[in-house]
Amino acid sequence: MRHAPVILPDLGTGPDVPIVISYWFASRGEQVWEGERLVEILAGPATFDVPAPATGRLAAIHGREDDRVQPGSVLGVVAVTEEDGDAPADAPTDGPEPPGARGGGP
């Protein structure tokens, strides 16, 4: 099974601005989807969401709410559950379909 780290990107804040984990939108063991907001970060007066890097289960949380973190920190780990490029059976199905997904011609 592949693991994808949840990494805090560089937010462009200066070294004097504290960066704090505000809220986790998922708990350890919960299913998450790639691109879904996973953790909320506060940097001074600004709020940022860090998305899930892959679809799978949130296997580990390395930073708790109110912890100070630095850009590049690993906040958690997602255990990827996709196999052969297929989405999990419980993945959301809303959203645009890829071209040709309905099988009809032009």
C-alpha positions in Angstrom: 0.0 0.0 0.0 1.3 3.4 -1.0 1.4 6.3 1.5 1.0 10.0 0.6 2.3 12.6 3.1 0.2 15.6 3.9 2.8 18.4 3.6 2.3 22.0 4.7 3.2 24.1 1.6 5.1 27.4 1.8 2.3 30.0 2.5 4.5 33.0 1.7 4.4 34.3 5.2 7.4 35.8 6.9 9.3 34.0 9.6 7.7 36.3 12.2 4.1 35.0 11.4 3.2 32.0 13.5 1.5 29.1 11.5 -0.9 27.1 13.6 -3.0 24.0 12.9 -6.6 25.2 13.4 -8.8 22.2 12.6 -8.7 18.7 11.1 -11.7 18.0 8.8 -11.1 14.2 9.1 -10.1 11.9 12.0 -7.5 9.2 11.8 -8.9 6.2 10.0 -11.5 8.2 8.0 -11.9 8.0 4.2 -10.6 11.1 2.4 -10.6 12.1 -1.2 -7.8 13.7 -3.2 -8.2 17.5 -3.3 -10.8 17.5 -0.4 -9.9 20.0 2.3 -8.2 18.0 5.1 -6.7 20.5 7.5 -7.2 24.2 8.2 -4.1 26.3 8.9 -4.0 29.8 10.5 -1.1 32.1 9.5 -1.6 35.5 11.2 -5.0 36.8 10.1 -5.3 34.5 7.1 -6.8 31.0 6.9 -5.6 28.3 4.5 -6.9 24.8 3.7 -4.5 22.0 3.0 -6.1 19.4 0.7 -5.7 15.6 0.9 -2.8 14.6 -1.4 -4.6 11.3 -2.5 -7.7 9.3 -2.0 -7.5 6.8 0.9 -7.7 6.6 4.6 -6.1 9.2 6.9 -3.5 6.8 8.5 -1.7 9.3 10.8 -1.9 12.8 12.1 1.4 14.3 13.1 0.2 17.8 14.1 -2.7 18.5 16.5 -5.0 21.5 16.6 -3.2 24.5 18.1 0.3 23.1 17.3 2.7 25.5 15.6 4.1 24.2 12.3 6.6 25.2 9.7 6.3 25.1 5.9 7.4 21.7 4.6 6.2 19.9 7.8 4.5 16.6 7.4 1.1 17.1 9.0 -0.2 13.6 8.4 -0.2 10.6 6.1 -2.9 9.2 3.8 -2.8 5.4 3.1 -3.8 5.3 -0.6 -6.6 2.8 -1.2 -7.0 3.1 -5.0 -5.9 0.1 -6.9 -5.3 0.0 -10.7 -6.6 3.6 -10.9 -10.1 2.8 -9.7 -11.8 5.0 -7.2 -13.0 3.4 -4.0 -16.6 2.2 -4.0 -17.7 4.9 -1.6 -16.1 7.8 -3.5 -18.4 10.6 -4.3 -19.8 10.5 -7.9 -20.8 14.1 -8.4 -18.8 16.4 -10.6 -18.0 16.5 -14.3 -17.7 13.2 -16.2 -14.7 12.7 -18.4 -15.4 13.0 -22.2 -17.0 9.8 -23.5 -18.0 8.5 -20.1 -21.6 7.9 -21.1 -20.5 5.9 -24.2 -22.5 7.9 -26.7 -21.0 9.3 -29.9 -20.6 13.0 -30.8 
